[in-house]
Every structure is written in structure tokens, then in C-alpha cells.
Amino acid sequence: CLEFELCLADGRVVRATADNEYSDLFHGIPWSYGTLAFVLSVSIRIVPCKQYVRVEYRPFHNQADAIDCFRRASGDSALIGPAPGPHGAVDSAAPQSVVADDGEEEEKKEDGGMVAVSSTGGSGGAQLRPAIPTFVEGLVYSTTEAVIMTADFCDAADAPRAQRNMLSRWYKPWFYIHVRDMLSQVKQGESVVEYIPLRDYYHRHTRSLFWEMEMMIPIGNHPVFRYLLGWLMPPKVSFLKLSQTEYTRKLTERTHVAQDFLVPTDRMGEVLDVCDEEYDGIYPLWLCPHVHRPMPGSLLRDPPRPDVNGDQMYVDIGVYGLPKCVHEGREEEYDMRKSMRAVEKEIQKVDGFSMLYADIYMNKKEFETMFDHVEYRKLRSKYGAAGSFKEVFDKMNSRF
């Protein structure tokens, strides 16, 4: 993000960047959910892309091995050392040069999947660091099964026709089912490579709404249904709401989980185990890496164990679906509030955060322990938001 165009509480329209007079607002707006100002527009930096994405699937039957692969693929500095350059970011789609601490340019040369950083400032020789993929994703299917996917842009000329997968075609299997099949078709330690059109890759979870469509249309992935009616997927959300009965609507409210959490990657194994227990075996789980760094003025607390660049690798764990007991018709056994609060407690214990677009079951004291309100409230006071806009907790929480 380069710039926010904002409407303040008094009606003034300002532009906030990282280095102008409204830089404090620029850093405070993320995670503020309209409680500091209204966001009118955003200027963002774009990166070059190509026609295809080369995706490599690595199946695992051991949680520890899957986590290790995910962390290394994500460039977790706790395992492979901090990246050179500002904020430790190595962007494989960007020009391959960085700036050394002494201000002199360094040259990066790729060699066998490694990035050799040879400094001209007398660092004492090149240091090899694994090249970081452009895209990293994980799908967890049980306490022991997961598939880690890494991907990079590639030109159509470099995508062999025999390995292309046009995911968006109506008769194709849902993506998470396609990935799950890798667990039985590919041995651990081996991998499979596919070339997916960029648009198809971007929409890989769209037709099945991740894996929520199975709950709405249980036969949706059957080959006959896909061939005859797959072009209808996904149906409009408004249609799904209209077709719901009052009973299914209330059952969904009481038992359907749609949560995301950010936790340090070095603690993700603990959180995955807690999710398995508290959500009664909801799978798949979605894994997505996130570089956590200080964000002055925002609600997020600073990384607890930062590297030399001030960063720490986190993972977004997405939990979407119905508990096993609900699938089996024993919905009275599931206590949504109890499970959510147990997970929130674990998230807080490992220095994690609940994503605020999901349901929040914390009380205000617990919420202010998880999220830092000191600088946030200073910004609210400075820009007249206090008394005009609700605080985040009052906007997000509907349980207390």
C-alpha cells in the first residue's frame, strides 16, 4: 500500500502516506475497521505477472514435517536466517537487487534454488539463502496429513501442455479435493508439479467456496453433477440465503465456524492441535504465511521474537465448516461459545491474534489484552474519532 485517501470525523479529506504529515494514520488504519476514518480510496503497488503459475504440491503424513516445509518455504528467518534488504523481504517477482546495510548495492545470483547474496561492502563473502517462492499455501486434512503448495509465475512457453491444469473448467474437481488426492497418489518426500493459468489459480477456491459448498450441495463434486451443472458453481450468496429454511439458518448460526487466526509459525503445531480438539475435527484447515512487523498506531502488538529486521513469520490458520458432531446429527453436543473462547485463550497464550472480520467471543478486558489500544486511542483523540466512531471492539463484538 502506498497511500490512503481518508475522510476524517470532521469531514476533511486527507491523503496519508508512510512519510507525510499523516504517516501516523497511514500506519494506524490497518486493523482499525473504520474507527479512525473512512477509507475513500487506496493506492497500491502492483507487480509484474505472467500467464501461468507453476505449482508444486508436497504431501505430508507427519505434522512436524509439514510445518517445517511450510516455514522454510515461507522464508521463516527463525529457520533459514533473515533476508537481506528492508524488512527482510525477498520478492521473486521483483528486480533481483537489494541494498546492503552500508547503502551499497548487493547483487543476488540464483544458483540451484538458492540465492547467493554477494555484498560489495566487504561482508566477507557470499551467503546462500533459499529462494522464496512467490506463493505459499497449505491445506491440512487431519492431525497428520497436509499438503504444502509453493508456486511462481511462469510464461506460457515454459508450461508443458501435458502438465497444464485448467482449474476453472466446469467439470473439474474442486481444488481442495484435487489437492487431497495428492496424499494417496504421491509418496511423502516426492512432489507433483502443475502449470495453472493465472486467472484459474487466483480463483482456485472460488467454485467450491473453499470447501463450504460441500455443506450446501453435498453432491456438488460428483462427476455427473460437475459435468451437467458444474457451470452453475458457485451459486449467488443471495440465492443460498433465500433457499435456507429457518431451521438451517439458526443451526448455521449456532454451529458453523468461520474463523481466522494469526499465530507465530513456531507455535502453529500447538494451535492446530487445539483447533482439532475444540472444533471437533473441522477439516481442511487453510494455512497462509504472514510477515508480522511493527505497525505503529495499529492494534497489533509488535512481534514478540523479531529477527534483526524486526520481523517475525506468522501463519493465518483458517477454520471454515461444521464440527464432526454436527455432520453426524449431534449438534446439541457442540457449544460454539465454549469452543471459541478456548481457542481465543490459546491464541493469546502464543502471542497470536484473532482476525476481526470473524466473530469475537472475548470480553472487552480480554480483547484489550490481545490488542494494543494505547497508540490507537491517541490517534482516535488526535483526529476526532473518539465520540464520532465506535471503537473496534464495540463494532466487532456481538457476543457480550
VENQUI-V763161 format. One record per residue. N is the residue number from 1. RES is the residue in one small letter. SS is DSSP state (h for helix, s for strand, l for the rest). BURIAL is b if it has 9 or more other ideal C-beta (glycine too) atoms within 8 Angstrom, else e. D_FIRST is the distance of its C-alpha to the first C-alpha in Angstrom with 2 decimals. Layout:
n:N res:RES ss:SS burial:BURIAL d_first:D_FIRST
n:N res:RES ss:SS burial:BURIAL d_first:D_FIRST
This chain:
n:1 res:c ss:l burial:e d_first:0.00
n:2 res:l ss:l burial:e d_first:3.80
n:3 res:e ss:s burial:b d_first:6.00
n:4 res:f ss:s burial:b d_first:7.95
n:5 res:e ss:s burial:b d_first:11.45
n:6 res:l ss:s burial:b d_first:13.77
n:7 res:c ss:s burial:e d_first:17.49
n:8 res:l ss:l burial:b d_first:19.23
n:9 res:a ss:l burial:b d_first:22.46
n:10 res:d ss:l burial:e d_first:24.63
n:11 res:g ss:l burial:e d_first:23.18
n:12 res:r ss:l burial:e d_first:21.37
n:13 res:v ss:s burial:b d_first:18.18
n:14 res:v ss:s burial:b d_first:15.80
n:15 res:r ss:s burial:b d_first:12.50
n:16 res:a ss:s burial:b d_first:10.63
n:17 res:t ss:l burial:b d_first:8.76
n:18 res:a ss:l burial:e d_first:9.23
n:19 res:d ss:l burial:e d_first:12.63
n:20 res:n ss:l burial:b d_first:14.18
n:21 res:e ss:l burial:e d_first:16.74
n:22 res:y ss:l burial:b d_first:14.46
n:23 res:s ss:h burial:b d_first:12.51
n:24 res:d ss:h burial:b d_first:14.35
n:25 res:l ss:h burial:b d_first:13.00
n:26 res:f ss:h burial:b d_first:9.32
n:27 res:h ss:h burial:b d_first:10.34
n:28 res:g ss:h burial:b d_first:12.82
n:29 res:i ss:h burial:b d_first:11.28
n:30 res:p ss:l burial:e d_first:10.39
n:31 res:w ss:l burial:b d_first:13.94
n:32 res:s ss:l burial:b d_first:15.41
n:33 res:y ss:l burial:e d_first:16.20
n:34 res:g ss:l burial:b d_first:16.96
n:35 res:t ss:l burial:b d_first:19.13
n:36 res:l ss:l burial:b d_first:17.56
n:37 res:a ss:l burial:b d_first:16.71
n:38 res:f ss:s burial:e d_first:16.19
n:39 res:v ss:s burial:b d_first:12.77
n:40 res:l ss:s burial:e d_first:13.84
n:41 res:s ss:s burial:e d_first:10.94
n:42 res:v ss:s burial:e d_first:7.20
n:43 res:s ss:s burial:e d_first:6.10
n:44 res:i ss:l burial:e d_first:4.34
n:45 res:r ss:l burial:e d_first:6.24
n:46 res:i ss:l burial:e d_first:9.33
n:47 res:v ss:l burial:e d_first:12.12
n:48 res:p ss:l burial:e d_first:15.83
n:49 res:c ss:l burial:e d_first:17.80
n:50 res:k ss:l burial:b d_first:21.55
n:51 res:q ss:l burial:e d_first:24.14
n:52 res:y ss:s burial:b d_first:24.92
n:53 res:v ss:s burial:b d_first:23.77
n:54 res:r ss:s burial:b d_first:26.31
n:55 res:v ss:s burial:b d_first:26.60
n:56 res:e ss:s burial:b d_first:28.85
n:57 res:y ss:s burial:b d_first:30.34
n:58 res:r ss:s burial:b d_first:31.96
n:59 res:p ss:s burial:b d_first:34.20
n:60 res:f ss:s burial:b d_first:35.35
n:61 res:h ss:l burial:e d_first:38.26
n:62 res:n ss:l burial:e d_first:37.49
n:63 res:q ss:h burial:b d_first:34.66
n:64 res:a ss:h burial:e d_first:34.53
n:65 res:d ss:h burial:b d_first:34.27
n:66 res:a ss:h burial:b d_first:31.50
n:67 res:i ss:h burial:b d_first:29.44
n:68 res:d ss:h burial:b d_first:30.13
n:69 res:c ss:h burial:b d_first:29.05
n:70 res:f ss:h burial:b d_first:25.77
n:71 res:r ss:h burial:b d_first:24.99
n:72 res:r ss:h burial:b d_first:25.95
n:73 res:a ss:h burial:b d_first:24.04
n:74 res:s ss:l burial:b d_first:20.84
n:75 res:g ss:l burial:b d_first:21.44
n:76 res:d ss:l burial:b d_first:22.62
n:77 res:s ss:h burial:b d_first:23.49
n:78 res:a ss:h burial:b d_first:26.33
n:79 res:l ss:h burial:e d_first:28.11
n:80 res:i ss:h burial:e d_first:27.23
n:81 res:g ss:l burial:e d_first:26.14
n:82 res:p ss:l burial:b d_first:22.85
n:83 res:a ss:l burial:b d_first:20.92
n:84 res:p ss:l burial:b d_first:21.06
n:85 res:g ss:l burial:b d_first:18.26
n:86 res:p ss:h burial:e d_first:15.41
n:87 res:h ss:h burial:b d_first:14.72
n:88 res:g ss:h burial:b d_first:17.17
n:89 res:a ss:l burial:e d_first:14.94
n:90 res:v ss:l burial:b d_first:17.01
n:91 res:d ss:l burial:e d_first:15.35
n:92 res:s ss:l burial:b d_first:18.42
n:93 res:a ss:l burial:e d_first:16.89
n:94 res:a ss:l burial:e d_first:15.90
n:95 res:p ss:l burial:e d_first:18.64
n:96 res:q ss:l burial:e d_first:20.91
n:97 res:s ss:s burial:e d_first:20.94
n:98 res:v ss:s burial:b d_first:19.70
n:99 res:v ss:s burial:b d_first:20.74
n:100 res:a ss:l burial:b d_first:23.51
n:101 res:d ss:l burial:e d_first:23.93
n:102 res:d ss:l burial:e d_first:26.45
n:103 res:g ss:l burial:e d_first:24.10
n:104 res:e ss:l burial:b d_first:25.92
n:105 res:e ss:s burial:e d_first:24.41
n:106 res:e ss:s burial:b d_first:25.19
n:107 res:e ss:s burial:b d_first:26.03
n:108 res:k ss:s burial:b d_first:25.29
n:109 res:k ss:s burial:e d_first:28.01
n:110 res:e ss:s burial:b d_first:28.09
n:111 res:d ss:s burial:e d_first:31.49
n:112 res:g ss:l burial:e d_first:32.49
n:113 res:g ss:l burial:e d_first:29.26
n:114 res:m ss:s burial:b d_first:28.70
n:115 res:v ss:s burial:b d_first:26.53
n:116 res:a ss:s burial:b d_first:28.79
n:117 res:v ss:s burial:b d_first:27.15
n:118 res:s ss:s burial:b d_first:29.75
n:119 res:s ss:s burial:b d_first:29.07
n:120 res:t ss:l burial:b d_first:30.86
n:121 res:g ss:l burial:b d_first:30.89
n:122 res:g ss:l burial:e d_first:33.75
n:123 res:s ss:l burial:e d_first:32.20
n:124 res:g ss:l burial:e d_first:35.42
n:125 res:g ss:l burial:e d_first:34.59
n:126 res:a ss:l burial:e d_first:32.10
n:127 res:q ss:s burial:e d_first:30.70
n:128 res:l ss:s burial:e d_first:30.06
n:129 res:r ss:s burial:b d_first:27.12
n:130 res:p ss:s burial:b d_first:26.59
n:131 res:a ss:l burial:b d_first:24.08
n:132 res:i ss:l burial:b d_first:21.26
n:133 res:p ss:l burial:b d_first:20.94
n:134 res:t ss:l burial:e d_first:17.85
n:135 res:f ss:s burial:b d_first:18.60
n:136 res:v ss:s burial:b d_first:20.59
n:137 res:e ss:s burial:b d_first:22.18
n:138 res:g ss:s burial:b d_first:25.39
n:139 res:l ss:s burial:b d_first:27.89
n:140 res:v ss:s burial:b d_first:30.54
n:141 res:y ss:l burial:b d_first:33.82
n:142 res:s ss:l burial:e d_first:36.05
n:143 res:t ss:l burial:e d_first:36.57
n:144 res:t ss:l burial:e d_first:37.49
n:145 res:e ss:l burial:b d_first:35.85
n:146 res:a ss:s burial:b d_first:32.34
n:147 res:v ss:s burial:b d_first:30.74
n:148 res:i ss:s burial:b d_first:27.82
n:149 res:m ss:s burial:b d_first:26.00
n:150 res:t ss:s burial:b d_first:24.11
n:151 res:a ss:s burial:b d_first:22.91
n:152 res:d ss:s burial:b d_first:21.81
n:153 res:f ss:s burial:b d_first:21.55
n:154 res:c ss:s burial:b d_first:24.95
n:155 res:d ss:l burial:e d_first:26.79
n:156 res:a ss:h burial:e d_first:29.40
n:157 res:a ss:h burial:e d_first:32.10
n:158 res:d ss:h burial:e d_first:31.31
n:159 res:a ss:l burial:b d_first:31.49
n:160 res:p ss:l burial:e d_first:35.20
n:161 res:r ss:h burial:e d_first:36.39
n:162 res:a ss:h burial:e d_first:38.27
n:163 res:q ss:h burial:b d_first:35.13
n:164 res:r ss:s burial:b d_first:32.93
n:165 res:n ss:l burial:b d_first:32.14
n:166 res:m ss:l burial:b d_first:31.26
n:167 res:l ss:l burial:b d_first:29.91
n:168 res:s ss:l burial:b d_first:29.45
n:169 res:r ss:l burial:e d_first:33.18
n:170 res:w ss:l burial:e d_first:34.82
n:171 res:y ss:l burial:e d_first:37.47
n:172 res:k ss:l burial:b d_first:35.27
n:173 res:p ss:l burial:e d_first:35.27
n:174 res:w ss:l burial:b d_first:32.39
n:175 res:f ss:h burial:b d_first:29.87
n:176 res:y ss:h burial:b d_first:30.42
n:177 res:i ss:h burial:b d_first:34.18
n:178 res:h ss:h burial:b d_first:33.84
n:179 res:v ss:h burial:b d_first:32.03
n:180 res:r ss:h burial:b d_first:34.62
n:181 res:d ss:l burial:b d_first:37.41
n:182 res:m ss:h burial:b d_first:36.24
n:183 res:l ss:h burial:b d_first:37.67
n:184 res:s ss:h burial:e d_first:41.17
n:185 res:q ss:h burial:e d_first:40.93
n:186 res:v ss:l burial:b d_first:39.42
n:187 res:k ss:l burial:e d_first:40.81
n:188 res:q ss:l burial:b d_first:38.75
n:189 res:g ss:l burial:e d_first:37.94
n:190 res:e ss:l burial:e d_first:37.62
n:191 res:s ss:l burial:e d_first:34.73
n:192 res:v ss:s burial:b d_first:34.32
n:193 res:v ss:s burial:b d_first:32.11
n:194 res:e ss:s burial:b d_first:31.10
n:195 res:y ss:s burial:b d_first:29.25
n:196 res:i ss:s burial:b d_first:27.31
n:197 res:p ss:s burial:b d_first:25.97
n:198 res:l ss:h burial:b d_first:22.18
n:199 res:r ss:h burial:e d_first:22.33
n:200 res:d ss:h burial:b d_first:24.92
n:201 res:y ss:h burial:b d_first:22.94
n:202 res:y ss:h burial:e d_first:19.92
n:203 res:h ss:l burial:b d_first:22.54
n:204 res:r ss:l burial:b d_first:24.71
n:205 res:h ss:l burial:b d_first:24.93
n:206 res:t ss:l burial:e d_first:25.08
n:207 res:r ss:l burial:b d_first:28.85
n:208 res:s ss:l burial:b d_first:29.80
n:209 res:l ss:l burial:b d_first:26.97
n:210 res:f ss:l burial:b d_first:26.54
n:211 res:w ss:l burial:b d_first:30.19
n:212 res:e ss:l burial:b d_first:30.70
n:213 res:m ss:h burial:b d_first:32.63
n:214 res:e ss:h burial:b d_first:35.51
n:215 res:m ss:h burial:e d_first:36.11
n:216 res:m ss:h burial:e d_first:36.30
n:217 res:i ss:l burial:e d_first:38.12
n:218 res:p ss:l burial:e d_first:39.91
n:219 res:i ss:l burial:e d_first:41.36
n:220 res:g ss:l burial:b d_first:38.12
n:221 res:n ss:l burial:b d_first:37.96
n:222 res:h ss:l burial:e d_first:41.67
n:223 res:p ss:h burial:e d_first:42.33
n:224 res:v ss:h burial:e d_first:44.48
n:225 res:f ss:h burial:b d_first:41.95
n:226 res:r ss:h burial:b d_first:39.15
n:227 res:y ss:h burial:e d_first:41.40
n:228 res:l ss:h burial:e d_first:42.70
n:229 res:l ss:h burial:e d_first:39.86
n:230 res:g ss:h burial:b d_first:36.76
n:231 res:w ss:h burial:e d_first:35.44
n:232 res:l ss:h burial:e d_first:35.13
n:233 res:m ss:l burial:b d_first:32.54
n:234 res:p ss:l burial:e d_first:30.45
n:235 res:p ss:l burial:e d_first:32.27
n:236 res:k ss:l burial:e d_first:30.59
n:237 res:v ss:h burial:e d_first:29.70
n:238 res:s ss:h burial:e d_first:31.75
n:239 res:f ss:h burial:e d_first:34.72
n:240 res:l ss:h burial:b d_first:34.44
n:241 res:k ss:h burial:e d_first:34.52
n:242 res:l ss:h burial:e d_first:37.52
n:243 res:s ss:h burial:e d_first:39.37
n:244 res:q ss:l burial:b d_first:39.08
n:245 res:t ss:l burial:e d_first:42.20
n:246 res:e ss:h burial:e d_first:42.22
n:247 res:y ss:h burial:e d_first:43.22
n:248 res:t ss:h burial:e d_first:40.37
n:249 res:r ss:h burial:b d_first:37.85
n:250 res:k ss:h burial:e d_first:39.22
n:251 res:l ss:h burial:b d_first:39.49
n:252 res:t ss:h burial:b d_first:35.84
n:253 res:e ss:h burial:e d_first:34.85
n:254 res:r ss:h burial:b d_first:37.11
n:255 res:t ss:h burial:b d_first:36.41
n:256 res:h ss:s burial:b d_first:33.24
n:257 res:v ss:s burial:b d_first:30.52
n:258 res:a ss:s burial:e d_first:26.82
n:259 res:q ss:s burial:b d_first:25.02
n:260 res:d ss:s burial:b d_first:22.19
n:261 res:f ss:s burial:b d_first:22.25
n:262 res:l ss:s burial:b d_first:20.25
n:263 res:v ss:s burial:b d_first:22.87
n:264 res:p ss:s burial:b d_first:23.34
n:265 res:t ss:h burial:b d_first:24.47
n:266 res:d ss:h burial:e d_first:27.64
n:267 res:r ss:h burial:b d_first:28.67
n:268 res:m ss:h burial:b d_first:27.73
n:269 res:g ss:h burial:b d_first:31.36
n:270 res:e ss:h burial:b d_first:32.59
n:271 res:v ss:h burial:b d_first:30.13
n:272 res:l ss:h burial:b d_first:30.99
n:273 res:d ss:h burial:b d_first:34.64
n:274 res:v ss:h burial:b d_first:34.14
n:275 res:c ss:h burial:b d_first:32.35
n:276 res:d ss:h burial:b d_first:35.30
n:277 res:e ss:h burial:e d_first:37.78
n:278 res:e ss:h burial:b d_first:36.26
n:279 res:y ss:l burial:b d_first:35.03
n:280 res:d ss:l burial:b d_first:38.30
n:281 res:g ss:l burial:e d_first:37.10
n:282 res:i ss:l burial:b d_first:34.16
n:283 res:y ss:l burial:e d_first:33.00
n:284 res:p ss:l burial:b d_first:30.98
n:285 res:l ss:s burial:b d_first:28.18
n:286 res:w ss:s burial:b d_first:24.69
n:287 res:l ss:s burial:b d_first:23.02
n:288 res:c ss:s burial:b d_first:19.40
n:289 res:p ss:s burial:b d_first:18.11
n:290 res:h ss:s burial:b d_first:15.41
n:291 res:v ss:s burial:b d_first:14.78
n:292 res:h ss:s burial:b d_first:15.35
n:293 res:r ss:s burial:b d_first:14.76
n:294 res:p ss:l burial:e d_first:15.44
n:295 res:m ss:l burial:b d_first:13.20
n:296 res:p ss:l burial:e d_first:15.38
n:297 res:g ss:l burial:b d_first:16.28
n:298 res:s ss:l burial:b d_first:15.14
n:299 res:l ss:l burial:b d_first:17.95
n:300 res:l ss:l burial:b d_first:17.45
n:301 res:r ss:l burial:e d_first:20.04
n:302 res:d ss:l burial:e d_first:19.53
n:303 res:p ss:l burial:b d_first:20.47
n:304 res:p ss:l burial:e d_first:24.29
n:305 res:r ss:l burial:e d_first:25.04
n:306 res:p ss:l burial:b d_first:22.34
n:307 res:d ss:l burial:b d_first:22.96
n:308 res:v ss:l burial:e d_first:23.30
n:309 res:n ss:l burial:b d_first:19.55
n:310 res:g ss:l burial:b d_first:19.18
n:311 res:d ss:s burial:b d_first:17.82
n:312 res:q ss:s burial:b d_first:19.71
n:313 res:m ss:s burial:b d_first:19.54
n:314 res:y ss:s burial:b d_first:19.68
n:315 res:v ss:s burial:b d_first:20.52
n:316 res:d ss:s burial:b d_first:19.86
n:317 res:i ss:s burial:b d_first:23.41
n:318 res:g ss:s burial:b d_first:23.78
n:319 res:v ss:s burial:b d_first:27.24
n:320 res:y ss:s burial:b d_first:28.21
n:321 res:g ss:s burial:b d_first:31.82
n:322 res:l ss:s burial:b d_first:35.28
n:323 res:p ss:l burial:b d_first:37.27
n:324 res:k ss:h burial:e d_first:40.26
n:325 res:c ss:h burial:b d_first:42.75
n:326 res:v ss:h burial:b d_first:41.37
n:327 res:h ss:h burial:e d_first:41.66
n:328 res:e ss:l burial:e d_first:45.23
n:329 res:g ss:l burial:e d_first:46.10
n:330 res:r ss:l burial:e d_first:46.15
n:331 res:e ss:h burial:b d_first:43.35
n:332 res:e ss:h burial:e d_first:45.36
n:333 res:e ss:h burial:e d_first:44.76
n:334 res:y ss:l burial:b d_first:41.01
n:335 res:d ss:l burial:e d_first:39.79
n:336 res:m ss:h burial:b d_first:36.11
n:337 res:r ss:h burial:e d_first:35.80
n:338 res:k ss:h burial:e d_first:37.62
n:339 res:s ss:h burial:b d_first:35.53
n:340 res:m ss:h burial:b d_first:32.17
n:341 res:r ss:h burial:b d_first:33.22
n:342 res:a ss:h burial:b d_first:34.54
n:343 res:v ss:h burial:b d_first:31.29
n:344 res:e ss:h burial:b d_first:29.27
n:345 res:k ss:h burial:e d_first:31.79
n:346 res:e ss:h burial:b d_first:31.31
n:347 res:i ss:h burial:b d_first:27.51
n:348 res:q ss:h burial:b d_first:27.89
n:349 res:k ss:h burial:e d_first:30.57
n:350 res:v ss:l burial:b d_first:28.38
n:351 res:d ss:l burial:b d_first:25.45
n:352 res:g ss:l burial:b d_first:23.43
n:353 res:f ss:s burial:b d_first:21.66
n:354 res:s ss:s burial:b d_first:22.33
n:355 res:m ss:l burial:b d_first:19.51
n:356 res:l ss:l burial:b d_first:19.89
n:357 res:y ss:l burial:e d_first:19.90
n:358 res:a ss:l burial:b d_first:23.24
n:359 res:d ss:l burial:e d_first:26.50
n:360 res:i ss:l burial:b d_first:27.00
n:361 res:y ss:l burial:e d_first:30.58
n:362 res:m ss:l burial:b d_first:30.32
n:363 res:n ss:l burial:e d_first:32.04
n:364 res:k ss:h burial:b d_first:30.35
n:365 res:k ss:h burial:e d_first:31.69
n:366 res:e ss:h burial:b d_first:30.46
n:367 res:f ss:h burial:b d_first:26.99
n:368 res:e ss:h burial:b d_first:26.79
n:369 res:t ss:h burial:e d_first:27.97
n:370 res:m ss:h burial:b d_first:25.21
n:371 res:f ss:l burial:b d_first:22.42
n:372 res:d ss:l burial:b d_first:22.34
n:373 res:h ss:l burial:e d_first:23.02
n:374 res:v ss:h burial:e d_first:24.04
n:375 res:e ss:h burial:b d_first:20.95
n:376 res:y ss:h burial:b d_first:19.70
n:377 res:r ss:h burial:b d_first:23.02
n:378 res:k ss:h burial:b d_first:22.96
n:379 res:l ss:h burial:b d_first:19.81
n:380 res:r ss:h burial:b d_first:21.58
n:381 res:s ss:h burial:b d_first:24.60
n:382 res:k ss:h burial:e d_first:22.99
n:383 res:y ss:l burial:b d_first:21.27
n:384 res:g ss:l burial:b d_first:24.16
n:385 res:a ss:l burial:b d_first:22.67
n:386 res:a ss:s burial:e d_first:25.68
n:387 res:g ss:l burial:e d_first:28.36
n:388 res:s ss:l burial:e d_first:26.16
n:389 res:f ss:s burial:b d_first:23.81
n:390 res:k ss:l burial:e d_first:24.89
n:391 res:e ss:l burial:b d_first:23.61
n:392 res:v ss:h burial:b d_first:21.69
n:393 res:f ss:h burial:b d_first:24.95
n:394 res:d ss:h burial:e d_first:26.89
n:395 res:k ss:h burial:b d_first:24.47
n:396 res:m ss:h burial:b d_first:24.12
n:397 res:n ss:l burial:b d_first:27.57
n:398 res:s ss:l burial:e d_first:30.40
n:399 res:r ss:l burial:e d_first:32.88
n:400 res:f ss:l burial:e d_first:34.28
